[in-house]
């Protein structure tokens, strides 16, 4: 196994590391509001989400992103962390656009200070994070060093599966983002144009992460994404169990959604566990 502390390899810069830690903390906090205080968004979130299953879906996505960003921040090398960065930049930029498009739905004039302050903080975060993270890419890409060799090559079937998943997520995410009223009828629970676009931004971010993982083609490099994806799927199953009455069970949309979660969970769990198993076998063979 490659020594990740080798000075020849390009490190994760301190600036990017700090930004990933900060981002993980921010999305963890949002996840508390949406996944735990699901039915109190009129007070504790930036806009009111009438369907609790939607809030729980978004909360699960935020907590999955927390895992992705926190694990990436703990990597030594840029090659092992960068799978998180393009997805975060694109998602935050898209969410800012969704926010500006639906400003009238947000709680900027709410009577309670906690609601009003949280809404303005939401806008400040999404206006600043994509700019700061993009700026931090400049010194990160200029940092001296090279990528380490791929020590856990991704199987060709897994790369193909990730590319298919990325294409599906990007296509559906773009449809929800650009033509929500025409697309949300195919979603397995009730959406509004705002929540459809919010979910669309998440699907695009997840699709970019999946496509990036296929491009890296190394299971060590993309482990943060694989763990985050597995957490995403598990939390979505929990959301369905909590709010099963809102889900269109027995419909094509419902079955497609469930099948996607099962397949994505299996793929991400494999990608998460395979490097550990390979390292264990190598240790037993005296090669690590």
N, C-alpha and C positions, 0 to 999 in steps of 0.2 A: 504493500500500500504506500502511496506517495506521502512523503513528509510535508504536511501543510505549512510547517513553520520555516521551510526552506526560503532563504532570503532572495532567491532568484525569481520567486513568483510574485505577481502583482498583489499587494495587500488591499484589503478593504480600508479606505481612508477613514480617519477619525470623524470627519465631517459627515460622511455618508452613514457611518455607524450610528452616530448620535441622532441623525435624522430618522433612521429606521427605528431606533428605540422610541423616539418621540411619537412617531406615527403609530407604532404598536400600542402605546399608551392611550392615544386619542381614540383609536378604533375600539379598544377594549372598553373605554368609558361609554362610547355610543352603544356598544353591544349590551351593556347593562341596562340602559334605558329601553332598548328595543326588545331584547330577549327576555328580560326579567320583569320590566314594567310595561309589558306589551300593551295592556289595555288602558294605559294612562298617558298616551302620547300627546293628548291635548294640553297637558301640563309640563311634561318632562322631555318633550322632543320638539324639534324645529317646526314640524307641521303635524297636524292631526291625521292619524292613519285609522280609518274606520274599521278595517278588517284586521283583526288581530293576527291572522295567519301571515298577512303581508309584513306586519311589523316583526314577527318572529323570524320570517325568512331573512329580512334585512339584518336583524340582530345576529343571526347565525353567520351571515356573510361577513359582518364586521368582526366577529370573534375569530373566524377562520383567517381573516386578513391579519389579525393580531398575531396569530401563531406564525404565519408566513413571515411577517416583518420582524418579529422578535427572534425567530430562528436565524433569519438572514443577518440580523445585526450581530449575532454571536459568532458568525463565521470569521475565519482569519483572512481568507482570500476573497478577492472580488469575484473570481469565477464561481465561487460557492455561494455567493450572496446575490448576484445580479439578477437572478430569475425574478426577484421581487420588485425590482425598480421600475421597469417599463410599465408593468401592470398597474402599479400604484400611481404613477404619473398620469397615465391615460384615464384611469378610473376617477381620480380626483378632479381632473380637468373636465371630464364629462359631467360629473356631479355638480360642479360649479355652473356649467351651462344649463343643466336641468333646473337648478335653483333659480338662476336669473330668468329662465323662461316661465317659471311658476311663482314669481315673487309674491303674488297676491294670496297664495295659499299658506305662506309662512307666517309665523307668530311674531313678526316684528313689532306689532302694536298690541301684544297681549297685555292684559291688566296686571298679571303677576310678574314680578321682577325676575324670578327664577326662569320663567318661560321666555321672557323677552331677552334676557342675557344669554341664555343658551342658544337662541336663534341667531343673535348677532355673532356669537362665538363660532357657530356653524359656518356662517358666511366667511368669517375671517380665516378659518382653517382651510376651507376649500379655495379661497382666493390666494392663499400663501403657499400651501404645501406643494402644488405642482410647480410653482415658480422656483421655490427654494431647492427642491429635489433636482429639477432640471439644471439649475445653476451648479449644484454639487457634482453633477456628472462631469463637468469640465475638469476639475482637479482630479477626480477619480480616474478618468480615462487617461490623464497625463501621468499618473503615478507610475514610477518605474517598475519593470518586471514583466514577466510573461505568464500565460496561463499554465497551470500544471497539466501533465498528460491525463487523459481520461483513464481512470483506473477501474471504473465500474461501468463499462459501455452498456448503453440502454439496448435491450433486445429490439430487433426490427419490428416485431409485432406491437411492442409498446409504443414505439415512435409513431407507427401508423395509427394506432388507436388514439393517441394524444392529438395527432393532426386532424383526425375526423372529429373528435370532441371540440377542438379549437374552432374548426369550421362551423360546426353546428351552433356553438355558443355565440360566435361572432355574428352569424347570420340572424339568429333569433334576437340577440341583443340589439343589433342595428335596427331590426324591424320594430321592436318595442320602443326604441329611442326615437326613430324618425316618423313612424306611422302608428302611434300607440292605439288609436281608436280602431284601426283596422286589424290590429294584431292581438289586442288583449282579449278578444272573444275566444281565442284559441288557448288561452292560459287556463289551468285547471282550478282557479278560484277567481273571485271578482277583483278587478283592478280598476283604477282610475287612470287618466292620462299621466298624472304626476307619479303615481306608484309604478305604473308600467315603465315609465322612463327611468325611474330610480333602479328598478330591477334590471332594465336593459343595460344601464351603466355597469352594474355588477357583472352581468353575463359577459360583456365585452372585456372587462378587466380579467375575469377568469379565463376567457378564451385566449387572451394575449399571454397569460401565464402558462397555459397548457401548450400553446404553440412555441413559446420560448423554451419550455422544458424539452420539447421534441428537438428543437434546434441545438440545445446544449448536448443532448444525447449521452449524458453521463449521470448515473443515479446519485452519485455523491453531490454533484453540483446542484441538482434540482430537488434535493431532499426537503428543504423548507416548503417548496410548492406542493410536494406530495403529501406531507403531513397536513398542511393547511387545507388541501382538497379533501382529505379524509375527514378532517374535523368539520368542514363545510357539510359534507353529506350526512354525517351522524347528526349534526344539529338540525338539518332539514327534516330528518326522520322524527326527531323529537318534536319539532314544530308541528308536523302532521299529526302526531299522536295527541298533542295538546289541543289542537283546533281541527279535529277530523271532520267536524260538521260543516266546515267551510270549503272542504275539498271535494272536487267532482269525481268521486270514486266511480269506477266502472265505465268511464268515458274514454275515448281515444286519447284525449289530452291528459287525463289522469294516469292512464297506463303508460303513456310515453314518458311522463315526468318520473314516475316510479322506476321504470326501467333504466332511465338515465342515471338516477341516483344510485341504483344497485351496481350498474356497470362502472360508473365513475368511482364509487367507493372501492370496488374490487381492484381497479387499476391503480388507484392512489395508494391503497394499502400495500399492494405488491411493491410499488416504487419506494414506499417508506421502509419496508422491512427487508427487501432484497439486499441492499448494501450491508446491513448488519449481519445477515446470514453469511454473505460472502466473506466479510471480515472474520467472522467466527471460524469459517472453514479454513481460511488462510492462516489464522493463528494456530489452529490445530496442526496444520501442515508445516509450521515453523517458518512461514513466509512473511510475517508481519513484524 
